[in-house]
Amino acid sequence: FPRLPPTPAALLMTEGATTRERFAKLLRVTNVQLDQAESIEEALGQLSTRIHALMFTDSLELIRRARQLPSGAATHVVFVHAGAESSYQDAFRAGANDCLPSDARGEHFWAHLTIARRIADLAASLQLALTDNRILSTIDELTRAGSRRFFEQQFPREVERAARLAQPLALVMCDIGHFKRMNDRFGHQC
């Protein structure tokens, strides 16, 4: 049965405490795990330890620096502004995906938040699919044993570990004669 993607995480860092409190209150009702930061350095620290599908900030510097982190650290960045239209261009140049007035209300606010939430859901689904793909690439589907690629990755580590712990290591190989005839006659499932 299909697994559900994890609840996406959002990061909120605004310099204005009133804006931060308002957005935190609104974001809590959207079923998004919310992390908050009070400084650019704290926000960058959180972005480096956890993937955030959404980031809401009024700091152009945070946007610029977040966009220099590995891809995916902050998937959808919303610039929260209290000023003029010119701040839109600055935000987009810095790497924001969307702009939202700090005092946005009603339909305007919820339209932006709905779009951001959809993007967060897609990012979480993609993350789950990538994890599943990584697992599937290391396991033989028929036998559920580790694949050749898995063996090639793990065997050198096991040799190093056995040497480090001064423990013996055994490797068993089995060559089944005329195995192709078995497959041809009885099928791969057999």
C-alpha positions as CSV (number, residue, x, y, z in Angstrom):
1,F,0.0,0.0,0.0
2,P,1.3,3.5,-0.8
3,R,3.1,5.4,1.9
4,L,2.1,9.0,2.6
5,P,4.6,11.7,2.1
6,P,5.9,13.4,5.2
7,T,4.3,16.6,6.4
8,P,6.3,19.4,4.7
9,A,8.3,21.8,6.8
10,A,8.2,25.6,6.6
11,L,10.8,28.0,7.9
12,L,9.6,31.5,9.1
13,M,12.2,34.2,9.7
14,T,11.0,37.8,9.8
15,E,12.7,40.7,11.5
16,G,9.3,42.1,12.6
17,A,8.0,40.2,15.7
18,T,4.4,41.2,14.9
19,T,4.6,39.9,11.3
20,R,6.3,36.7,12.6
21,E,3.6,36.1,15.2
22,R,0.8,36.7,12.6
23,F,2.4,34.4,10.0
24,A,3.2,31.7,12.6
25,K,-0.5,31.7,13.7
26,L,-1.7,31.4,10.1
27,L,0.8,28.8,9.1
28,R,-0.1,26.5,12.0
29,V,-3.6,25.9,10.5
30,T,-2.2,24.7,7.2
31,N,-0.8,21.4,8.4
32,V,2.8,22.4,7.9
33,Q,5.5,21.7,10.4
34,L,6.7,25.2,11.3
35,D,10.3,26.1,12.3
36,Q,11.0,29.6,13.3
37,A,14.2,31.6,13.4
38,E,15.0,35.0,14.9
39,S,18.2,35.7,12.9
40,I,19.7,35.0,9.5
41,E,22.4,32.8,11.0
42,E,19.8,30.7,12.9
43,A,17.7,30.3,9.8
44,L,20.7,29.2,7.7
45,G,21.5,26.7,10.4
46,Q,18.0,25.3,10.3
47,L,18.2,25.1,6.5
48,S,21.4,23.2,6.6
49,T,20.0,20.5,8.9
50,R,16.6,20.0,7.5
51,I,14.9,20.4,4.1
52,H,12.2,23.1,4.2
53,A,9.7,23.0,1.4
54,L,8.6,26.6,2.2
55,M,10.4,29.6,3.6
56,F,8.8,32.9,4.5
57,T,11.1,35.8,5.2
58,D,11.4,39.6,4.9
59,S,15.2,39.4,4.6
60,L,16.7,39.7,1.1
61,E,20.0,38.7,2.6
62,L,18.6,35.4,3.9
63,I,17.1,34.7,0.5
64,R,20.4,35.3,-1.3
65,R,22.3,33.1,1.2
66,A,19.7,30.3,1.2
67,R,19.9,30.1,-2.6
68,Q,23.6,29.4,-2.2
69,L,22.9,26.3,-0.1
70,P,22.6,22.9,-1.7
71,S,19.5,22.6,-3.9
72,G,16.3,21.8,-2.1
73,A,17.3,23.4,1.3
74,A,14.4,25.9,0.7
75,T,12.2,24.9,-2.2
76,H,9.7,27.7,-2.4
77,V,10.7,31.1,-1.0
78,V,8.1,33.7,-0.2
79,F,9.3,37.3,0.4
80,V,7.1,39.0,3.0
81,H,7.3,42.7,2.4
82,A,5.9,45.8,4.1
83,G,7.1,48.3,1.5
84,A,6.9,49.5,-2.0
85,E,6.5,47.5,-5.3
86,S,10.2,48.0,-6.0
87,S,10.9,45.5,-3.3
88,Y,9.3,42.8,-5.5
89,Q,12.0,43.1,-8.1
90,D,14.7,43.0,-5.5
91,A,13.1,39.9,-4.0
92,F,12.9,38.1,-7.3
93,R,16.5,39.1,-8.1
94,A,17.6,37.6,-4.8
95,G,15.9,34.3,-5.5
96,A,12.3,34.6,-4.1
97,N,9.6,32.6,-5.9
98,D,6.7,34.8,-4.6
99,C,6.0,38.0,-2.8
100,L,3.4,38.6,-0.2
101,P,2.5,41.8,1.7
102,S,3.0,41.4,5.5
103,D,-0.5,42.7,6.0
104,A,-2.1,40.5,3.4
105,R,-5.6,39.5,4.4
106,G,-8.4,37.2,3.3
107,E,-8.5,35.7,-0.2
108,H,-5.3,37.3,-1.3
109,F,-3.3,35.8,1.5
110,W,-5.0,32.3,1.3
111,A,-4.5,32.2,-2.5
112,H,-0.7,32.7,-2.0
113,L,-0.7,30.2,0.9
114,T,-2.6,27.6,-1.1
115,I,-0.1,27.8,-3.9
116,A,2.8,27.5,-1.5
117,R,1.1,24.6,0.2
118,R,0.6,22.7,-3.1
119,I,4.3,23.2,-3.9
120,A,5.2,22.0,-0.4
121,D,3.1,18.9,-0.9
122,L,4.7,18.2,-4.3
123,A,8.2,18.6,-2.8
124,A,7.3,16.2,0.0
125,S,6.0,13.6,-2.5
126,L,9.1,14.0,-4.6
127,Q,11.3,13.5,-1.5
128,L,9.4,10.3,-0.6
129,A,9.7,9.0,-4.2
130,L,13.5,9.7,-4.2
131,T,13.9,7.8,-0.9
132,D,11.9,4.8,-2.3
133,N,13.9,4.9,-5.5
134,R,17.2,4.8,-3.5
135,I,15.9,1.8,-1.6
136,L,14.7,0.0,-4.7
137,S,18.0,0.5,-6.5
138,T,19.8,-1.4,-3.8
139,I,17.5,-4.4,-3.5
140,D,16.8,-7.2,-6.0
141,E,13.0,-7.2,-6.4
142,L,12.7,-11.0,-6.9
143,T,15.0,-12.3,-4.1
144,R,14.9,-9.2,-1.8
145,A,18.7,-9.6,-1.5
146,G,21.1,-6.8,-1.9
147,S,21.8,-6.0,-5.5
148,R,25.2,-6.1,-7.2
149,R,25.4,-2.3,-6.8
150,F,24.6,-2.6,-3.1
151,F,27.4,-5.3,-2.8
152,E,29.9,-3.0,-4.6
153,Q,29.1,-0.2,-2.2
154,Q,29.0,-2.1,1.0
155,F,31.7,-4.8,0.6
156,P,34.6,-2.3,0.9
157,R,33.0,-0.9,4.0
158,E,32.7,-4.3,5.5
159,V,36.3,-5.1,4.8
160,E,37.4,-1.9,6.5
161,R,35.1,-2.6,9.5
162,A,36.4,-6.2,9.9
163,A,40.0,-4.9,9.8
164,R,39.3,-2.1,12.2
165,L,37.6,-4.5,14.7
166,A,40.1,-7.3,14.0
167,Q,37.2,-9.6,13.2
168,P,37.1,-12.3,10.5
169,L,35.1,-11.7,7.4
170,A,33.6,-14.4,5.1
171,L,32.4,-14.1,1.6
172,V,30.5,-17.0,0.1
173,M,30.0,-17.3,-3.6
174,C,27.8,-19.9,-5.3
175,D,27.8,-20.8,-8.9
176,I,24.8,-22.9,-9.9
177,G,25.5,-24.9,-12.9
178,H,23.1,-24.6,-15.9
179,F,21.1,-22.0,-14.1
180,K,19.9,-20.5,-17.4
181,R,18.2,-23.8,-18.2
182,M,16.4,-23.6,-14.8
183,N,15.1,-20.1,-15.6
184,D,14.1,-21.1,-19.2
185,R,12.3,-24.3,-18.0
186,F,10.6,-23.2,-14.8
187,G,10.6,-19.4,-15.1
188,H,12.4,-16.6,-13.1
189,Q,9.9,-16.8,-10.2
190,C,11.0,-20.5,-9.5
